[in-house]
Amino acid sequence: MKILLVEDNPQVAQFVRKGLGEAGHTVDHADNGRDGLFLATSEGYDAIILDRMLPGGIDGLGIIEALRRTGNATPILILSALADVDERIRGLRAGGDDYLTKPFAYGELEARLLALARRGKSAPAQTALEVGDLSLDLLKRQASRGGRAIALKPREYKLLEYLMRHAGQVVTRTMLLENVWDYHFDPQTNVIDVHISNLRQKLDADSDKPLLKTVRGAGYMLSADA
């Protein structure tokens, strides 16, 4: 599943992202309400995990209300230290689908999340990604371009999947470090450059149309457009 986590507590965010990442889910993270609402309205997610109390000028309830006003029906699991019954009722009445209080067990969070996603599914689960003539089979974990199989190492596969899910967008080093390597700091190594270089060679071999581009001073972009 592709999940948006909006949580300003770095320890809680790391705990949740680590668990969901190990379970095979793709997780985007925002640590304030403004960025959380931007991602929620600009990306397609299977579910949203949303803290109630957030910095950034808009709290969790504000995000829910803004999404529901625009017809966005993405399942939302509210995650909050506000355990009072009245607060839970407020969250659910605002448009939240479930409410889990802190502290919580990761197993319960994932179980509730999966139940929400099953309940909210209106289309078959995504099993493949495509960018131009590049295809990624999410079930077999195999990549191909123009019918040519591409052998990928585990980290290269994870890197490619993230780039394909953000095709046409500039992906920064910070985004890659957090979502592909699970680093929350820059280790000041060339690990990203090496993997990008290796992946580019594999993707663009025998092709005169490069897909993986370096955006100078910004990051990288996977795109079929010239």
Helices and strands as residue ranges (DSSP letters): E 2-6, H 10-22, E 26-30, H 33-42, E 47-51, H 60-69, E 76-80, H 85-94, E 98-101, H 106-120, E 128-131, E 134-137, E 142-145, E 148-150, H 154-165, H 173-179, H 191-204, E 212-215, E 219-222
